[in-house]
Amino acid sequence: MGKYGKSRDGRVPAVDVTMVGIDVGVRHSVMAFVGKWAKLLSDLAVIYARQNGVSLVPLGMYDAMTRAYVVEVNYPGVDRYRGNELTSSVISKALSAVVRAAHSVQRVHNALVGLAFEDLRRFSGHKRGLARARAVWEFMVNRFGEVVSKCSAVEVSWFWISYKGEVMMPIRDSIPVILVEPEYTSSVCPRCGNYLGRARGKVTCNYCGFEGDRDVIGAINIALRGFLILMKCVREGVIRGGPRASGPAHRRVKFFCLIPHAPCLYMLHTP
């Protein structure tokens, strides 16, 4: 393996990457699955969620830039009267189902599965709806516990626009978490990149005819951005594909001294 994760002949090894984009809302969140194992991953997540006592409702398959399988989870929301205990319980069970499904796909198919969220850390709480959505977002992100940043400030170009994101690798779960820029996630067509305006509810692209709800469009765009960012990290050798090689691409150096006090020969070993 050489620079950027390439082999000695210059070729980049093929990696099966599947991404789950999560658009966090006040009373429901929409999840979009894109990639090679998107259909299998979404079906397993729905089954595992049912076993956990929560419902992931399938919303269908959308023909965006790539096929996207979309589901949603509903919860009571966070407010000053009912608190957040029930909401955090529903979110924890739903995310546990997605993580379990991701682990199953990784283990069986040796694929790389990532989760993408909007990066809401820099938004202030002056807007009531955004503050409640951010509280739900914190439940989801904090569910992964301690993380180690592996690939920060990654920039990719998509639809002639540059986006930045940060990839974090949780210590407990072998699933990369990608935080993408939230700008224009729900106002750009995921099929052709046309600007859709800021109307609420279901919208139709005037250029390519794509139809979808705002939350569905946001989840698909989040998944596609996370997919591109994760692929760039894999190609640059920062994160390696597959559950058996999902850690950092650091190389161990072993020294072999043939003669005492003489220059040592060394050999690079890639784990």
ZADO-1210 file (C-alpha; in nm, 4 decimals, padded with zeros to 6 digits):
<atoms>
<atom x="00.0000" y="00.0000" z="00.0000" code="MET" pos="1"/>
<atom x="00.1292" y="00.3425" z="-00.0944" code="GLY" pos="2"/>
<atom x="00.0210" y="00.7007" z="-00.0607" code="LYS" pos="3"/>
<atom x="-00.3559" y="00.7668" z="-00.0434" code="TYR" pos="4"/>
<atom x="-00.4249" y="00.4019" z="00.0270" code="GLY" pos="5"/>
<atom x="-00.3158" y="00.2918" z="-00.3230" code="LYS" pos="6"/>
<atom x="-00.1328" y="-00.0242" z="-00.4066" code="SER" pos="7"/>
<atom x="00.2128" y="-00.0211" z="-00.5595" code="ARG" pos="8"/>
<atom x="00.0717" y="-00.0288" z="-00.9112" code="ASP" pos="9"/>
<atom x="-00.1216" y="00.2930" z="-00.8446" code="GLY" pos="10"/>
<atom x="-00.4685" y="00.1406" z="-00.8224" code="ARG" pos="11"/>
<atom x="-00.7093" y="00.2227" z="-00.5379" code="VAL" pos="12"/>
<atom x="-00.8697" y="-00.0901" z="-00.3871" code="PRO" pos="13"/>
<atom x="-01.2457" y="-00.1117" z="-00.4274" code="ALA" pos="14"/>
<atom x="-01.4416" y="-00.0404" z="-00.1105" code="VAL" pos="15"/>
<atom x="-01.8100" y="-00.1085" z="-00.0550" code="ASP" pos="16"/>
<atom x="-01.9374" y="00.2036" z="00.1193" code="VAL" pos="17"/>
<atom x="-02.2953" y="00.2452" z="00.2410" code="THR" pos="18"/>
<atom x="-02.4113" y="00.5644" z="00.4103" code="MET" pos="19"/>
<atom x="-02.7019" y="00.6496" z="00.6385" code="VAL" pos="20"/>
<atom x="-02.7987" y="01.0176" z="00.6290" code="GLY" pos="21"/>
<atom x="-03.0121" y="01.1371" z="00.9214" code="ILE" pos="22"/>
<atom x="-03.2136" y="01.4592" z="00.9000" code="ASP" pos="23"/>
<atom x="-03.2986" y="01.5480" z="01.2598" code="VAL" pos="24"/>
<atom x="-03.6343" y="01.7144" z="01.3236" code="GLY" pos="25"/>
<atom x="-03.8273" y="01.8347" z="01.6248" code="VAL" pos="26"/>
<atom x="-04.0813" y="01.5502" z="01.6316" code="ARG" pos="27"/>
<atom x="-03.9460" y="01.3038" z="01.3762" code="HIS" pos="28"/>
<atom x="-03.6221" y="01.2183" z="01.2002" code="SER" pos="29"/>
<atom x="-03.5783" y="01.0865" z="00.8474" code="VAL" pos="30"/>
<atom x="-03.3052" y="00.8389" z="00.7553" code="MET" pos="31"/>
<atom x="-03.1834" y="00.7832" z="00.3995" code="ALA" pos="32"/>
<atom x="-02.9747" y="00.4777" z="00.3070" code="PHE" pos="33"/>
<atom x="-02.7516" y="00.5046" z="-00.0018" code="VAL" pos="34"/>
<atom x="-02.4790" y="00.2782" z="-00.1344" code="GLY" pos="35"/>
<atom x="-02.4366" y="-00.0821" z="-00.2412" code="LYS" pos="36"/>
<atom x="-02.6051" y="-00.2376" z="00.0623" code="TRP" pos="37"/>
<atom x="-02.8663" y="00.0357" z="00.1178" code="ALA" pos="38"/>
<atom x="-03.1692" y="-00.1895" z="00.0642" code="LYS" pos="39"/>
<atom x="-03.0390" y="-00.4633" z="00.2916" code="LEU" pos="40"/>
<atom x="-02.9350" y="-00.2137" z="00.5573" code="LEU" pos="41"/>
<atom x="-03.2729" y="-00.0381" z="00.5603" code="SER" pos="42"/>
<atom x="-03.4629" y="-00.3685" z="00.5791" code="ASP" pos="43"/>
<atom x="-03.2494" y="-00.4909" z="00.8686" code="LEU" pos="44"/>
<atom x="-03.2873" y="-00.1590" z="01.0518" code="ALA" pos="45"/>
<atom x="-03.6669" y="-00.1799" z="01.0264" code="VAL" pos="46"/>
<atom x="-03.6646" y="-00.5374" z="01.1592" code="ILE" pos="47"/>
<atom x="-03.4261" y="-00.4650" z="01.4457" code="TYR" pos="48"/>
<atom x="-03.6207" y="-00.1514" z="01.5415" code="ALA" pos="49"/>
<atom x="-03.9386" y="-00.3569" z="01.5633" code="ARG" pos="50"/>
<atom x="-03.7571" y="-00.5955" z="01.7949" code="GLN" pos="51"/>
<atom x="-03.6563" y="-00.2964" z="02.0101" code="ASN" pos="52"/>
<atom x="-04.0171" y="-00.1812" z="02.0391" code="GLY" pos="53"/>
<atom x="-03.9970" y="00.1227" z="01.8084" code="VAL" pos="54"/>
<atom x="-04.1164" y="00.1755" z="01.4547" code="SER" pos="55"/>
<atom x="-03.9053" y="00.2778" z="01.1578" code="LEU" pos="56"/>
<atom x="-04.1635" y="00.3580" z="00.8901" code="VAL" pos="57"/>
<atom x="-04.0451" y="00.2940" z="00.5308" code="PRO" pos="58"/>
<atom x="-04.1168" y="00.5903" z="00.3017" code="LEU" pos="59"/>
<atom x="-04.0117" y="00.4205" z="-00.0206" code="GLY" pos="60"/>
<atom x="-03.7244" y="00.4257" z="-00.2671" code="MET" pos="61"/>
<atom x="-03.6193" y="00.7541" z="-00.4300" code="TYR" pos="62"/>
<atom x="-03.4311" y="00.7735" z="-00.7558" code="ASP" pos="63"/>
<atom x="-03.1888" y="01.0517" z="-00.6698" code="ALA" pos="64"/>
<atom x="-02.8225" y="01.0631" z="-00.7777" code="MET" pos="65"/>
<atom x="-02.8233" y="00.7033" z="-00.6584" code="THR" pos="66"/>
<atom x="-03.1055" y="00.4932" z="-00.5196" code="ARG" pos="67"/>
<atom x="-03.2027" y="00.6031" z="-00.1712" code="ALA" pos="68"/>
<atom x="-03.4177" y="00.3986" z="00.0651" code="TYR" pos="69"/>
<atom x="-03.5857" y="00.6247" z="00.3177" code="VAL" pos="70"/>
<atom x="-03.7436" y="00.5553" z="00.6581" code="VAL" pos="71"/>
<atom x="-03.8612" y="00.7794" z="00.9418" code="GLU" pos="72"/>
<atom x="-03.8921" y="00.7526" z="01.3178" code="VAL" pos="73"/>
<atom x="-04.1454" y="00.9567" z="01.5165" code="ASN" pos="74"/>
<atom x="-04.1052" y="01.0682" z="01.8775" code="TYR" pos="75"/>
<atom x="-04.2964" y="01.3038" z="02.1087" code="PRO" pos="76"/>
<atom x="-04.0413" y="01.5861" z="02.0902" code="GLY" pos="77"/>
<atom x="-03.8594" y="01.7816" z="02.3575" code="VAL" pos="78"/>
<atom x="-04.0350" y="02.0551" z="02.5554" code="ASP" pos="79"/>
<atom x="-04.0313" y="02.2066" z="02.9012" code="ARG" pos="80"/>
<atom x="-04.3353" y="02.0132" z="03.0233" code="TYR" pos="81"/>
<atom x="-04.2781" y="01.6497" z="02.9248" code="ARG" pos="82"/>
<atom x="-03.9012" y="01.6575" z="02.9318" code="GLY" pos="83"/>
<atom x="-03.6857" y="01.4409" z="02.7114" code="ASN" pos="84"/>
<atom x="-03.6882" y="01.0961" z="02.8726" code="GLU" pos="85"/>
<atom x="-03.9331" y="00.9376" z="02.6267" code="LEU" pos="86"/>
<atom x="-03.7714" y="01.1048" z="02.3275" code="THR" pos="87"/>
<atom x="-03.4220" y="00.9919" z="02.4239" code="SER" pos="88"/>
<atom x="-03.5512" y="00.6379" z="02.4773" code="SER" pos="89"/>
<atom x="-03.7079" y="00.6212" z="02.1309" code="VAL" pos="90"/>
<atom x="-03.3986" y="00.7710" z="01.9685" code="ILE" pos="91"/>
<atom x="-03.1666" y="00.5338" z="02.1522" code="SER" pos="92"/>
<atom x="-03.3661" y="00.2291" z="02.0416" code="LYS" pos="93"/>
<atom x="-03.3906" y="00.3480" z="01.6820" code="ALA" pos="94"/>
<atom x="-03.0184" y="00.4236" z="01.6585" code="LEU" pos="95"/>
<atom x="-02.9343" y="00.0933" z="01.8235" code="SER" pos="96"/>
<atom x="-03.1307" y="-00.0802" z="01.5485" code="ALA" pos="97"/>
<atom x="-02.9410" y="00.1101" z="01.2774" code="VAL" pos="98"/>
<atom x="-02.6051" y="00.0386" z="01.4420" code="VAL" pos="99"/>
<atom x="-02.6914" y="-00.3299" z="01.4793" code="ARG" pos="100"/>
<atom x="-02.7904" y="-00.3456" z="01.1119" code="ALA" pos="101"/>
<atom x="-02.4655" y="-00.1721" z="01.0164" code="ALA" pos="102"/>
<atom x="-02.2629" y="-00.4216" z="01.2173" code="HIS" pos="103"/>
<atom x="-02.4446" y="-00.7092" z="01.0455" code="SER" pos="104"/>
<atom x="-02.3683" y="-00.5725" z="00.6980" code="VAL" pos="105"/>
<atom x="-02.0063" y="-00.5043" z="00.7925" code="GLN" pos="106"/>
<atom x="-01.9564" y="-00.8496" z="00.9353" code="ARG" pos="107"/>
<atom x="-02.1191" y="-01.0451" z="00.6521" code="VAL" pos="108"/>
<atom x="-02.0113" y="-00.8403" z="00.3496" code="HIS" pos="109"/>
<atom x="-01.6934" y="-00.6752" z="00.4852" code="ASN" pos="110"/>
<atom x="-01.8390" y="-00.3370" z="00.3841" code="ALA" pos="111"/>
<atom x="-01.7869" y="00.0060" z="00.5340" code="LEU" pos="112"/>
<atom x="-02.1026" y="00.1675" z="00.6758" code="VAL" pos="113"/>
<atom x="-02.1116" y="00.5280" z="00.7974" code="GLY" pos="114"/>
<atom x="-02.3623" y="00.7609" z="00.9602" code="LEU" pos="115"/>
<atom x="-02.3953" y="01.1238" z="00.8483" code="ALA" pos="116"/>
<atom x="-02.5506" y="01.4082" z="01.0473" code="PHE" pos="117"/>
<atom x="-02.5769" y="01.7800" z="00.9951" code="GLU" pos="118"/>
<atom x="-02.3249" y="01.9679" z="01.2043" code="ASP" pos="119"/>
<atom x="-02.5463" y="02.1705" z="01.4409" code="LEU" pos="120"/>
<atom x="-02.2768" y="02.2572" z="01.6928" code="ARG" pos="121"/>
<atom x="-02.2338" y="02.6142" z="01.5785" code="ARG" pos="122"/>
<atom x="-02.6040" y="02.7040" z="01.5790" code="PHE" pos="123"/>
<atom x="-02.7274" y="02.9091" z="01.8725" code="SER" pos="124"/>
<atom x="-03.0517" y="02.8441" z="02.0564" code="GLY" pos="125"/>
<atom x="-03.2303" y="03.1715" z="01.9818" code="HIS" pos="126"/>
<atom x="-03.4865" y="02.9892" z="01.7659" code="LYS" pos="127"/>
<atom x="-03.7181" y="02.7644" z="01.9645" code="ARG" pos="128"/>
<atom x="-03.7648" y="02.5010" z="01.6931" code="GLY" pos="129"/>
<atom x="-03.3951" y="02.4862" z="01.6137" code="LEU" pos="130"/>
<atom x="-03.3087" y="02.4620" z="01.9836" code="ALA" pos="131"/>
<atom x="-03.5362" y="02.1592" z="02.0255" code="ARG" pos="132"/>
<atom x="-03.3997" y="01.9989" z="01.7095" code="ALA" pos="133"/>
<atom x="-03.0483" y="02.0563" z="01.8364" code="ARG" pos="134"/>
<atom x="-03.1403" y="01.8859" z="02.1663" code="ALA" pos="135"/>
<atom x="-03.2542" y="01.5789" z="01.9712" code="VAL" pos="136"/>
<atom x="-02.9381" y="01.5984" z="01.7598" code="TRP" pos="137"/>
<atom x="-02.7269" y="01.5944" z="02.0775" code="GLU" pos="138"/>
<atom x="-02.9076" y="01.2779" z="02.1938" code="PHE" pos="139"/>
<atom x="-02.8156" y="01.1063" z="01.8690" code="MET" pos="140"/>
<atom x="-02.4541" y="01.2188" z="01.8466" code="VAL" pos="141"/>
<atom x="-02.3807" y="01.1609" z="02.2153" code="ASN" pos="142"/>
<atom x="-02.5149" y="00.8064" z="02.1852" code="ARG" pos="143"/>
<atom x="-02.1830" y="00.7056" z="02.0291" code="PHE" pos="144"/>
<atom x="-01.9894" y="00.8135" z="02.3366" code="GLY" pos="145"/>
<atom x="-01.6237" y="00.9021" z="02.3147" code="GLU" pos="146"/>
<atom x="-01.4872" y="00.9484" z="01.9665" code="VAL" pos="147"/>
<atom x="-01.1471" y="00.9994" z="01.8113" code="VAL" pos="148"/>
<atom x="-01.1343" y="01.2460" z="01.5241" code="SER" pos="149"/>
<atom x="-00.9738" y="01.0814" z="01.2230" code="LYS" pos="150"/>
<atom x="-01.0333" y="01.3109" z="00.9284" code="CYS" pos="151"/>
<atom x="-01.1286" y="01.6700" z="01.0078" code="SER" pos="152"/>
<atom x="-01.2169" y="01.9542" z="00.7696" code="ALA" pos="153"/>
<atom x="-01.2537" y="01.7316" z="00.4634" code="VAL" pos="154"/>
<atom x="-01.3684" y="01.9233" z="00.1548" code="GLU" pos="155"/>
<atom x="-01.5468" y="01.7690" z="-00.1425" code="VAL" pos="156"/>
<atom x="-01.7048" y="01.9180" z="-00.4535" code="SER" pos="157"/>
<atom x="-02.0561" y="01.8169" z="-00.5478" code="TRP" pos="158"/>
<atom x="-02.2847" y="01.9904" z="-00.7987" code="PHE" pos="159"/>
<atom x="-02.0135" y="02.2548" z="-00.8527" code="TRP" pos="160"/>
<atom x="-02.0284" y="02.3504" z="-00.4846" code="ILE" pos="161"/>
<atom x="-01.7669" y="02.2713" z="-00.2199" code="SER" pos="162"/>
<atom x="-01.8761" y="02.1184" z="00.1104" code="TYR" pos="163"/>
<atom x="-01.6795" y="02.0474" z="00.4235" code="LYS" pos="164"/>
<atom x="-01.7242" y="01.7740" z="00.6788" code="GLY" pos="165"/>
<atom x="-01.5607" y="01.6066" z="00.9737" code="GLU" pos="166"/>
<atom x="-01.5241" y="01.2311" z="01.0156" code="VAL" pos="167"/>
<atom x="-01.5087" y="01.0857" z="01.3659" code="MET" pos="168"/>
<atom x="-01.4462" y="00.7245" z="01.4610" code="MET" pos="169"/>
<atom x="-01.6264" y="00.6154" z="01.7811" code="PRO" pos="170"/>
<atom x="-01.4244" y="00.4070" z="02.0214" code="ILE" pos="171"/>
<atom x="-01.7147" y="00.1796" z="02.1069" code="ARG" pos="172"/>
<atom x="-01.8594" y="00.1309" z="01.7559" code="ASP" pos="173"/>
<atom x="-01.6645" y="00.0666" z="01.4366" code="SER" pos="174"/>
<atom x="-01.8930" y="00.3005" z="01.2413" code="ILE" pos="175"/>
<atom x="-01.7584" y="00.6347" z="01.1140" code="PRO" pos="176"/>
<atom x="-01.9729" y="00.9354" z="01.2058" code="VAL" pos="177"/>
<atom x="-01.9648" y="01.2201" z="00.9526" code="ILE" pos="178"/>
<atom x="-02.0758" y="01.5738" z="01.0375" code="LEU" pos="179"/>
<atom x="-02.1583" y="01.7649" z="00.7191" code="VAL" pos="180"/>
<atom x="-02.2317" y="02.1305" z="00.6598" code="GLU" pos="181"/>
<atom x="-02.6066" y="02.1947" z="00.7023" code="PRO" pos="182"/>
<atom x="-02.6356" y="02.4646" z="00.4368" code="GLU" pos="183"/>
<atom x="-02.8761" y="02.3854" z="00.1508" code="TYR" pos="184"/>
<atom x="-02.9366" y="02.0254" z="00.2539" code="THR" pos="185"/>
<atom x="-03.3155" y="02.0585" z="00.2093" code="SER" pos="186"/>
<atom x="-03.3169" y="02.3179" z="-00.0708" code="SER" pos="187"/>
<atom x="-03.1037" y="02.1440" z="-00.3377" code="VAL" pos="188"/>
<atom x="-03.2372" y="01.8697" z="-00.5643" code="CYS" pos="189"/>
<atom x="-03.0515" y="01.5439" z="-00.4872" code="PRO" pos="190"/>
<atom x="-03.0817" y="01.4326" z="-00.8503" code="ARG" pos="191"/>
<atom x="-02.9695" y="01.7350" z="-01.0537" code="CYS" pos="192"/>
<atom x="-02.8532" y="01.9957" z="-00.8003" code="GLY" pos="193"/>
<atom x="-03.1178" y="02.2544" z="-00.8911" code="ASN" pos="194"/>
<atom x="-03.2085" y="02.5065" z="-00.6203" code="TYR" pos="195"/>
<atom x="-03.5573" y="02.4299" z="-00.4904" code="LEU" pos="196"/>
<atom x="-03.6243" y="02.7432" z="-00.2885" code="GLY" pos="197"/>
<atom x="-03.7386" y="02.7444" z="00.0726" code="ARG" pos="198"/>
<atom x="-04.1011" y="02.6303" z="00.0442" code="ALA" pos="199"/>
<atom x="-04.2125" y="02.3778" z="00.3054" code="ARG" pos="200"/>
<atom x="-04.3727" y="02.0389" z="00.2568" code="GLY" pos="201"/>
<atom x="-04.3524" y="01.8374" z="-00.0633" code="LYS" pos="202"/>
<atom x="-04.1692" y="02.0026" z="-00.3501" code="VAL" pos="203"/>
<atom x="-04.1023" y="01.9214" z="-00.7159" code="THR" pos="204"/>
<atom x="-03.7860" y="02.0097" z="-00.9030" code="CYS" pos="205"/>
<atom x="-03.8646" y="02.2267" z="-01.2048" code="ASN" pos="206"/>
<atom x="-03.5598" y="02.0965" z="-01.3916" code="TYR" pos="207"/>
<atom x="-03.5627" y="01.7158" z="-01.3540" code="CYS" pos="208"/>
<atom x="-03.9031" y="01.6476" z="-01.1964" code="GLY" pos="209"/>
<atom x="-03.7744" y="01.4964" z="-00.8712" code="PHE" pos="210"/>
<atom x="-04.0473" y="01.4936" z="-00.6044" code="GLU" pos="211"/>
<atom x="-03.9990" y="01.4628" z="-00.2325" code="GLY" pos="212"/>
<atom x="-04.0700" y="01.6050" z="00.1083" code="ASP" pos="213"/>
<atom x="-03.8247" y="01.8564" z="00.2509" code="ARG" pos="214"/>
<atom x="-03.7103" y="01.6186" z="00.5230" code="ASP" pos="215"/>
<atom x="-03.6620" y="01.3372" z="00.2707" code="VAL" pos="216"/>
<atom x="-03.4571" y="01.5648" z="00.0439" code="ILE" pos="217"/>
<atom x="-03.2484" y="01.6761" z="00.3411" code="GLY" pos="218"/>
<atom x="-03.1777" y="01.3176" z="00.4520" code="ALA" pos="219"/>
<atom x="-03.0758" y="01.2116" z="00.0991" code="ILE" pos="220"/>
<atom x="-02.8455" y="01.5105" z="00.0558" code="ASN" pos="221"/>
<atom x="-02.6875" y="01.4483" z="00.3962" code="ILE" pos="222"/>
<atom x="-02.6288" y="01.0847" z="00.3011" code="ALA" pos="223"/>
<atom x="-02.4756" y="01.1767" z="-00.0366" code="LEU" pos="224"/>
<atom x="-02.2432" y="01.4366" z="00.1151" code="ARG" pos="225"/>
<atom x="-02.1377" y="01.1957" z="00.3881" code="GLY" pos="226"/>
<atom x="-02.0783" y="00.9268" z="00.1249" code="PHE" pos="227"/>
<atom x="-01.8434" y="01.1503" z="-00.0761" code="LEU" pos="228"/>
<atom x="-01.6564" y="01.2683" z="00.2330" code="ILE" pos="229"/>
<atom x="-01.6084" y="00.9155" z="00.3650" code="LEU" pos="230"/>
<atom x="-01.4925" y="00.7915" z="00.0246" code="MET" pos="231"/>
<atom x="-01.2322" y="01.0680" z="00.0118" code="LYS" pos="232"/>
<atom x="-01.1010" y="00.9659" z="00.3548" code="CYS" pos="233"/>
<atom x="-01.0820" y="00.6042" z="00.2399" code="VAL" pos="234"/>
<atom x="-00.8999" y="00.6934" z="-00.0812" code="ARG" pos="235"/>
<atom x="-00.6492" y="00.9058" z="00.1088" code="GLU" pos="236"/>
<atom x="-00.5797" y="00.6177" z="00.3443" code="GLY" pos="237"/>
<atom x="-00.7016" y="00.7913" z="00.6608" code="VAL" pos="238"/>
<atom x="-00.9796" y="00.5374" z="00.7146" code="ILE" pos="239"/>
<atom x="-00.9658" y="00.1928" z="00.5622" code="ARG" pos="240"/>
<atom x="-01.2661" y="00.0006" z="00.4353" code="GLY" pos="241"/>
<atom x="-01.4211" y="-00.2971" z="00.6072" code="GLY" pos="242"/>
<atom x="-01.4773" y="-00.3772" z="00.9745" code="PRO" pos="243"/>
<atom x="-01.1492" y="-00.5644" z="00.9966" code="ARG" pos="244"/>
<atom x="-00.9621" y="-00.2578" z="00.8724" code="ALA" pos="245"/>
<atom x="-01.1639" y="00.0400" z="00.9908" code="SER" pos="246"/>
<atom x="-00.9013" y="00.2016" z="01.2096" code="GLY" pos="247"/>
<atom x="-00.6433" y="00.4626" z="01.1184" code="PRO" pos="248"/>
<atom x="-00.4039" y="00.3835" z="00.8397" code="ALA" pos="249"/>
<atom x="-00.0925" y="00.4260" z="01.0507" code="HIS" pos="250"/>
<atom x="00.2040" y="00.2099" z="00.9550" code="ARG" pos="251"/>
<atom x="00.4085" y="00.0205" z="01.2041" code="ARG" pos="252"/>
<atom x="00.7829" y="00.0434" z="01.1593" code="VAL" pos="253"/>
<atom x="00.9987" y="-00.2498" z="01.2670" code="LYS" pos="254"/>
<atom x="01.3765" y="-00.2137" z="01.2943" code="PHE" pos="255"/>
<atom x="01.6196" y="-00.4930" z="01.2360" code="PHE" pos="256"/>
<atom x="01.9791" y="-00.4260" z="01.3446" code="CYS" pos="257"/>
<atom x="02.2057" y="-00.6815" z="01.1845" code="LEU" pos="258"/>
<atom x="02.5257" y="-00.5478" z="01.3441" code="ILE" pos="259"/>
<atom x="02.5396" y="-00.3706" z="01.6817" code="PRO" pos="260"/>
<atom x="02.5940" y="00.0058" z="01.6556" code="HIS" pos="261"/>
<atom x="02.5465" y="-00.0136" z="01.2777" code="ALA" pos="262"/>
<atom x="02.2720" y="00.1510" z="01.0695" code="PRO" pos="263"/>
<atom x="01.9485" y="-00.0430" z="01.1057" code="CYS" pos="264"/>
<atom x="01.7451" y="-00.1832" z="00.8240" code="LEU" pos="265"/>
<atom x="01.3760" y="-00.1105" z="00.8539" code="TYR" pos="266"/>
<atom x="01.0618" y="-00.2558" z="00.7073" code="MET" pos="267"/>
<atom x="00.7188" y="-00.0951" z="00.6801" code="LEU" pos="268"/>
<atom x="00.4261" y="-00.3113" z="00.7842" code="HIS" pos="269"/>
<atom x="00.0690" y="-00.2069" z="00.7163" code="THR" pos="270"/>
<atom x="-00.1638" y="-00.3762" z="00.9663" code="PRO" pos="271"/>
</atoms>
